[in-house]
Amino acid sequence: MDTYPVTAQCVGRFFQTDGKTLQRAYKDHLSDYGCWNQKDHAADWVLLEENMGEHFCIDESMLHHDLYTFLINKDGHGKSGTLVGAVKGTTVKEVSKQLLKLPEKQRLAVKEITMDFSDSMFGIAKTCFPKAEIVIDCFHIMQLAGKGVDEMRMKLKRAARTERKREEREFKRKLERRAKNRVRYAKNHDPKYSKNGKKLGRPRKRKNEKFEPEKLSNGETKLDLLPHVRYPLMKSGNDWTDFQKKEMKILFKLYPRMKTAYGLVCALRNIFKKKQSREKAGLALKRWGKNVGRSHIRELISVRDTIMEKKDYVLNYFNNRSTNASAESFNSKLKGFRAQVRGVADMPFFMYSTVKIFG
């Protein structure tokens, strides 16, 4: 329990003992939690200056209904020595106040820090690690571009739903007109009967007719197609299945602007996949921005403006190809540990366990 993210209930089940009793015994007697020097303020902040290094990640995560900012040392590789600091909150003022307690010499020795597009994380890095090179994570850049395309898809979906409702209203009005015409015809024409007394004339051919939306070539409607293409739009075309290829072909035929937007996202992805110098990547990113402007797609223009606002920090990725994967991996492990303990009831003890495993 000091070295792996397992709960007392799990250990107790393995050794056939009561997990709750083992949890109390570990907390009160077996561990050094009672004399832990950061116990009093663990719910608000924890700092481990012995884990300081040169390459950091910074990210936020939700714990116990509050956001916490975590500072990660990449050299820890998600094991012991990974966690440098955990501070309650995400604002520059409250997080910097605690991180500035780390030794100044070690803070100035930090060479690189990776993060997402968060302005708060950017301000914290500038304040606490002024000499560090800030790198915007390329995966968050692609996530931002994917959100732009997905916003286009959602607009098309809403338009398709509006079109469906309009067609249903027109169909309903058509049925009402037909009913009025039948009543008018019955008033002006007397019914004819055969010698046996049976009513002559053909039965209604369109009796109980129901609305049927227009089907595409694969048997789906537009409202069926647009939710299905959500995930293929996030992936490279080389990773599509045969079914997804058919759906995307139909989508691009119906909506040519979606094809243009997807092509621009793939072009952005290729810039980051290709191993090239910072200067060449900058020229490629500039050409990509011009192509986005020519497309007149508002969603991607917004993405382009966000990227260009922090272009220098985005291009820092090509110096060492550093990503924020260490922080995302730590977040995933922390959430998995939190799920095992069924949530966080005692925040200081949870932070103690986190420090024992990742500190």
C-alpha positions as CSV (number, residue, x, y, z in Angstrom):
1,M,0.0,0.0,0.0
2,D,3.0,2.3,0.3
3,T,4.3,1.5,-3.2
4,Y,1.3,0.5,-5.3
5,P,-2.1,2.2,-5.8
6,V,-4.1,-0.6,-4.1
7,T,-6.8,-0.2,-1.4
8,A,-6.9,-1.9,2.1
9,Q,-10.0,-3.7,1.0
10,C,-8.1,-5.3,-1.9
11,V,-5.2,-6.4,0.4
12,G,-7.6,-7.6,3.0
13,R,-9.5,-9.7,0.5
14,F,-6.2,-11.3,-0.6
15,F,-5.2,-12.1,3.0
16,Q,-8.7,-13.0,4.1
17,T,-9.0,-10.2,6.7
18,D,-11.5,-7.4,7.1
19,G,-10.5,-4.6,4.8
20,K,-12.0,-1.8,7.0
21,T,-10.1,-3.0,10.0
22,L,-6.9,-3.1,8.0
23,Q,-7.6,0.4,6.7
24,R,-7.9,1.8,10.2
25,A,-4.9,-0.1,11.4
26,Y,-2.8,1.1,8.5
27,K,-3.9,4.7,9.0
28,D,-3.5,4.8,12.8
29,H,-0.6,2.4,13.5
30,L,1.1,0.8,10.5
31,S,1.9,4.0,8.5
32,D,3.6,7.2,9.6
33,Y,0.6,9.2,8.7
34,G,0.2,10.5,12.2
35,C,3.6,12.2,12.2
36,W,3.7,13.2,8.5
37,N,5.1,16.7,8.4
38,Q,2.6,17.9,5.7
39,K,-0.6,16.5,7.3
40,D,-2.0,19.9,8.5
41,H,-2.0,21.5,5.1
42,A,-2.3,18.4,2.9
43,A,-5.9,19.2,1.9
44,D,-4.7,22.5,0.5
45,W,-1.2,21.9,-0.8
46,V,1.6,19.4,-0.8
47,L,5.2,20.1,-2.0
48,L,8.1,17.6,-2.5
49,E,11.2,19.6,-3.2
50,E,13.3,16.4,-3.3
51,N,11.5,15.5,-6.6
52,M,12.6,18.7,-8.4
53,G,14.1,18.2,-11.8
54,E,14.6,19.9,-15.1
55,H,11.6,18.7,-17.2
56,F,8.1,19.3,-15.8
57,C,4.5,18.9,-16.8
58,I,1.6,20.8,-15.3
59,D,-2.1,20.0,-15.4
60,E,-5.3,20.1,-13.4
61,S,-7.5,17.3,-12.1
62,M,-10.8,17.1,-10.2
63,L,-10.5,15.7,-6.6
64,H,-13.2,15.8,-4.0
65,H,-15.4,18.4,-5.8
66,D,-12.4,20.7,-6.2
67,L,-9.8,21.3,-9.0
68,Y,-6.2,20.6,-8.0
69,T,-3.1,21.7,-9.9
70,F,-0.4,19.0,-10.2
71,L,3.2,19.6,-11.0
72,I,4.9,16.5,-12.4
73,N,8.5,15.6,-12.9
74,K,8.9,13.7,-16.2
75,D,12.0,11.9,-15.0
76,G,9.8,10.0,-12.5
77,H,8.1,8.1,-15.4
78,G,4.8,7.8,-13.4
79,K,6.4,6.1,-10.5
80,S,8.2,7.2,-7.3
81,G,9.6,10.6,-7.7
82,T,7.0,11.8,-10.1
83,L,4.9,14.2,-7.9
84,V,6.5,17.5,-7.2
85,G,3.5,19.5,-6.0
86,A,-0.3,19.4,-5.6
87,V,-2.2,22.7,-4.9
88,K,-5.9,23.2,-4.4
89,G,-7.2,25.6,-7.1
90,T,-6.1,26.6,-10.6
91,T,-5.7,30.4,-10.4
92,V,-2.3,31.9,-10.8
93,K,-2.4,33.7,-7.5
94,E,-3.3,30.8,-5.2
95,V,-1.1,28.2,-7.0
96,S,2.0,30.4,-7.4
97,K,1.8,31.4,-3.7
98,Q,2.5,27.7,-2.8
99,L,4.9,26.8,-5.6
100,L,7.1,29.8,-4.9
101,K,7.9,28.0,-1.6
102,L,10.1,25.6,-3.5
103,P,13.8,26.6,-3.5
104,E,14.5,29.4,-5.9
105,K,17.7,27.8,-7.2
106,Q,15.9,24.6,-8.2
107,R,13.0,26.5,-9.8
108,L,15.4,28.5,-11.9
109,A,17.1,25.3,-13.0
110,V,13.9,24.0,-14.7
111,K,14.6,23.9,-18.4
112,E,11.2,22.8,-19.9
113,I,7.6,22.7,-18.8
114,T,4.7,21.3,-21.0
115,M,1.1,22.1,-20.7
116,D,-2.2,22.6,-22.5
117,F,-3.8,25.9,-23.7
118,S,-4.9,26.9,-20.2
119,D,-4.0,30.6,-19.5
120,S,-3.9,29.7,-15.8
121,M,-1.2,27.1,-16.3
122,F,0.7,29.5,-18.5
123,G,0.7,32.2,-15.9
124,I,1.8,29.8,-13.2
125,A,4.7,28.6,-15.3
126,K,5.8,32.1,-16.1
127,T,5.6,33.2,-12.5
128,C,7.3,30.1,-10.8
129,F,9.7,28.9,-13.5
130,P,10.7,32.1,-15.4
131,K,13.7,30.5,-17.2
132,A,11.8,27.3,-18.3
133,E,10.9,26.9,-22.0
134,I,7.1,26.5,-22.2
135,V,5.8,23.9,-24.7
136,I,2.1,23.6,-25.7
137,D,1.2,20.0,-26.0
138,C,0.6,18.9,-29.6
139,F,-2.1,16.4,-28.5
140,H,-4.1,19.3,-27.1
141,I,-3.6,21.2,-30.3
142,M,-5.2,18.3,-32.3
143,Q,-7.9,18.0,-29.7
144,L,-8.7,21.7,-30.2
145,A,-8.9,21.1,-34.0
146,G,-11.1,18.1,-33.5
147,K,-13.5,20.1,-31.4
148,G,-13.7,22.6,-34.3
149,V,-14.7,19.9,-36.8
150,D,-17.1,18.4,-34.2
151,E,-18.8,21.8,-33.8
152,M,-19.4,21.8,-37.6
153,R,-20.9,18.3,-37.3
154,M,-23.2,19.3,-34.5
155,K,-24.4,22.3,-36.5
156,L,-25.2,20.0,-39.4
157,K,-27.0,17.7,-37.1
158,R,-29.2,20.5,-35.7
159,A,-29.9,21.6,-39.3
160,A,-30.8,18.0,-40.3
161,R,-33.2,17.8,-37.3
162,T,-34.8,21.1,-38.2
163,E,-35.2,19.9,-41.8
164,R,-36.8,16.6,-40.6
165,K,-39.3,18.4,-38.5
166,R,-40.2,20.7,-41.4
167,E,-40.7,17.7,-43.7
168,E,-42.9,16.0,-41.0
169,R,-45.1,19.2,-40.8
170,E,-45.4,19.3,-44.6
171,F,-46.4,15.7,-44.7
172,K,-49.0,16.3,-42.0
173,R,-50.4,19.2,-43.9
174,K,-50.6,17.1,-47.0
175,L,-52.6,14.5,-45.2
176,E,-55.0,17.1,-43.9
177,R,-55.5,18.5,-47.4
178,R,-56.2,15.0,-48.7
179,A,-58.8,14.5,-45.9
180,K,-60.5,17.8,-46.8
181,N,-60.6,16.9,-50.5
182,R,-62.2,13.5,-49.7
183,V,-64.9,15.2,-47.6
184,R,-65.6,17.7,-50.3
185,Y,-65.8,15.0,-53.0
186,A,-68.2,13.0,-50.8
187,K,-70.5,16.0,-50.5
188,N,-70.6,16.6,-54.2
189,H,-70.9,13.0,-55.4
190,D,-73.4,10.5,-54.2
191,P,-72.0,7.0,-53.5
192,K,-72.8,4.2,-56.0
193,Y,-73.9,0.8,-54.9
194,S,-74.0,-2.6,-56.7
195,K,-77.1,-4.8,-57.1
196,N,-76.1,-6.6,-54.0
197,G,-76.0,-3.3,-52.0
198,K,-72.2,-3.2,-51.8
199,K,-70.5,0.2,-52.1
200,L,-68.7,0.6,-55.4
201,G,-65.2,2.2,-55.9
202,R,-61.7,1.3,-55.1
203,P,-60.5,1.4,-51.4
204,R,-58.1,4.1,-50.3
205,K,-54.6,3.3,-51.6
206,R,-52.8,5.6,-49.1
207,K,-54.7,4.6,-46.0
208,N,-52.6,4.7,-42.8
209,E,-49.7,6.3,-44.7
210,K,-46.8,7.2,-42.4
211,F,-44.0,9.7,-42.8
212,E,-40.8,8.1,-44.0
213,P,-37.6,10.2,-44.0
214,E,-35.3,10.1,-47.0
215,K,-32.8,7.3,-46.9
216,L,-29.2,7.6,-48.1
217,S,-27.4,5.0,-50.2
218,N,-26.3,3.0,-47.2
219,G,-29.9,2.8,-45.8
220,E,-29.3,5.5,-43.1
221,T,-30.9,8.9,-42.7
222,K,-28.9,12.1,-42.2
223,L,-29.8,12.0,-38.5
224,D,-28.3,8.5,-38.3
225,L,-25.2,9.3,-40.3
226,L,-24.0,12.5,-38.5
227,P,-23.7,10.8,-35.0
228,H,-21.9,7.8,-36.5
229,V,-19.1,9.9,-38.1
230,R,-18.1,11.6,-34.8
231,Y,-15.1,9.4,-34.1
232,P,-13.9,8.8,-37.7
233,L,-13.6,12.6,-38.0
234,M,-11.1,12.5,-35.1
235,K,-8.9,9.8,-36.7
236,S,-6.7,9.6,-39.7
237,G,-8.2,8.1,-42.9
238,N,-5.7,5.2,-42.7
239,D,-7.3,4.1,-39.4
240,W,-10.9,3.9,-40.8
241,T,-12.7,0.6,-41.1
242,D,-14.5,-0.4,-44.3
243,F,-17.9,0.6,-42.8
244,Q,-16.5,4.0,-41.7
245,K,-15.0,4.6,-45.2
246,K,-18.4,4.2,-46.7
247,E,-20.0,6.5,-44.2
248,M,-17.3,9.2,-44.7
249,K,-17.7,9.0,-48.5
250,I,-21.4,9.7,-48.2
251,L,-20.8,12.5,-45.6
252,F,-18.2,14.3,-47.8
253,K,-20.6,14.0,-50.8
254,L,-23.4,15.5,-48.9
255,Y,-21.3,18.2,-47.2
256,P,-18.3,19.3,-49.2
257,R,-17.3,21.8,-46.5
258,M,-16.8,18.9,-44.0
259,K,-14.4,17.4,-46.5
260,T,-12.5,20.6,-46.7
261,A,-12.4,21.0,-42.9
262,Y,-11.2,17.4,-42.4
263,G,-8.5,17.9,-45.0
264,L,-7.2,20.9,-43.1
265,V,-7.2,19.0,-39.8
266,C,-5.2,16.2,-41.4
267,A,-2.8,18.7,-42.8
268,L,-2.2,20.1,-39.3
269,R,-1.7,16.6,-37.9
270,N,0.9,15.9,-40.6
271,I,2.9,19.0,-39.5
272,F,3.3,17.6,-36.0
273,K,3.9,14.0,-37.2
274,K,6.7,15.0,-39.5
275,K,10.2,15.2,-37.9
276,Q,11.4,18.7,-39.0
277,S,13.1,21.7,-37.6
278,R,11.3,24.5,-35.7
279,E,11.8,26.9,-38.7
280,K,10.3,24.5,-41.3
281,A,7.4,23.7,-39.0
282,G,6.8,27.5,-38.5
283,L,6.6,28.0,-42.3
284,A,4.3,25.0,-42.7
285,L,2.0,26.3,-39.9
286,K,1.9,29.7,-41.6
287,R,0.8,28.1,-44.9
288,W,-1.8,26.0,-43.0
289,G,-3.2,29.2,-41.4
290,K,-3.5,30.9,-44.9
291,N,-5.4,27.8,-46.2
292,V,-7.8,28.0,-43.2
293,G,-8.4,31.6,-44.0
294,R,-9.2,30.8,-47.6
295,S,-11.7,28.1,-46.6
296,H,-13.9,30.7,-44.7
297,I,-14.8,28.0,-42.1
298,R,-15.5,29.9,-39.0
299,E,-14.9,27.0,-36.6
300,L,-11.4,26.4,-38.0
301,I,-10.5,30.1,-38.2
302,S,-11.2,30.2,-34.4
303,V,-8.9,27.2,-33.9
304,R,-6.2,28.9,-36.1
305,D,-6.4,32.1,-34.1
306,T,-6.0,30.2,-30.8
307,I,-2.9,28.4,-32.1
308,M,-1.3,31.5,-33.7
309,E,-1.8,33.5,-30.4
310,K,0.7,31.1,-28.8
311,K,2.6,30.2,-31.9
312,D,6.1,30.4,-30.3
313,Y,5.2,28.0,-27.5
314,V,3.5,25.7,-30.0
315,L,6.6,25.5,-32.1
316,N,8.8,24.8,-29.0
317,Y,7.4,21.2,-29.4
318,F,9.8,20.7,-32.4
319,N,12.9,21.4,-30.2
320,N,12.6,18.2,-28.2
321,R,9.2,16.8,-29.3
322,S,8.1,17.0,-25.7
323,T,4.4,16.3,-24.8
324,N,2.2,16.5,-21.8
325,A,1.7,12.7,-21.8
326,S,3.3,12.3,-18.3
327,A,0.8,14.6,-16.7
328,E,-2.1,12.9,-18.5
329,S,-0.8,9.5,-17.5
330,F,-0.5,10.7,-13.8
331,N,-4.1,12.0,-14.0
332,S,-5.3,8.6,-15.3
333,K,-3.5,6.7,-12.5
334,L,-4.8,9.1,-9.9
335,K,-8.4,8.8,-11.1
336,G,-8.1,5.0,-11.1
337,F,-6.8,5.1,-7.5
338,R,-9.7,7.4,-6.5
339,A,-12.2,5.0,-8.1
340,Q,-10.7,2.1,-6.2
341,V,-11.2,3.8,-2.9
342,R,-14.8,4.8,-4.0
343,G,-14.1,8.5,-3.8
344,V,-12.2,10.8,-1.5
345,A,-13.7,11.0,2.0
346,D,-10.5,12.0,3.9
347,M,-8.5,14.4,1.7
348,P,-5.3,14.6,3.8
349,F,-5.0,10.8,4.0
350,F,-5.6,10.5,0.3
351,M,-2.9,13.0,-0.4
352,Y,-0.6,11.0,2.0
353,S,-1.2,7.8,0.0
354,T,-0.6,9.7,-3.3
355,V,2.7,11.0,-1.9
356,K,3.7,7.5,-0.7
357,I,3.1,6.0,-4.2
358,F,4.2,8.9,-6.5
359,G,6.3,11.0,-4.2
